[in-house]
């Protein structure tokens, strides 16, 4: 006779993909846009409606729902050890103004589907499971992004977050109070035994390689700069070519250098010049000044530092050769994030249990999980999104991939939470 309670290998079980898909489509009705997307920005009336629906769904599953002071939702399914730190699973339900149905919502509703499956199949866990929906991940109405998880992890103070204003001068605190979702930190967990977030990839790699699951090992570190090149404004007609100090011509060399330096660090190197200001920006004046933005990313700290060193050396060279003044101002700096080995392995075993095609992947975008990883063992699960497109009304993931991602989340959650099998005949006999 095998006592089922000591076996912590997750039961081979699966979510109800149809039920999950229906929930995704039902949430997407709130703030639906004409082109099939979603506009449910953080702390708006529509966000309130979305939160109302999610709360009703959680309560229907018997979960205990609370909100902390910045409005993060925590919905708990009890474990056999009621005082053990919970395993948290979730994401966010706020969207961009022209956002899609899947960014964030997939992770929250996959978490809900995991809980519905456990309830339907009478599966208990040792640890409690805490469904989490973070406030204002997108940061479009109120900057910065990842506000709720930022406050939870201490990246940002509650006061600073509440003081952030939208374009109309309404603060995040006022908006949160107006929708009635400011709660008390004392009612909510402050520690997790683990955190798992399922999300669409928001990039093209999984689709390109025909993989169903991305086992996310961390997130790229990021360094941002503003670069100003200063030459001399002069008339485009009378000034011969060899007597010019053309800041825009120098800037094109910077753009090429950024691309070359990042490309040399494939596959994880990224380098982008995304914004340009040309002065005086006139057809018949040689540009005297150009300011441009530089965004470098890499998964490895040392490589990212080496990228920046080469960038600075290259710009010194361009300054010497062209006679332009070049000034480099750092504007943002986030180190690469490395997720927890045990959590990553739990995700991988989930994909293997279902024989899904998968690969390890590093997130190029920011996520709540990147903040949570500072305070709890964390990993993420990516599924492909069509053409790698997100933050767009046409954002799409297939029902098959949505189901697969939720199945991996189910398996990994059971592993971290220590599942207890259904009462068996053997146990009853004893
Ligand atoms: Zn997201």
Boltz pocket constraint, residues with backbone or C-beta under 6 A from the ligand:
constraints:
  - pocket:
      binder: B
      contacts: [[A, 92], [A, 103], [A, 104], [A, 137], [A, 199], [A, 366]]
      max_distance: 6.0
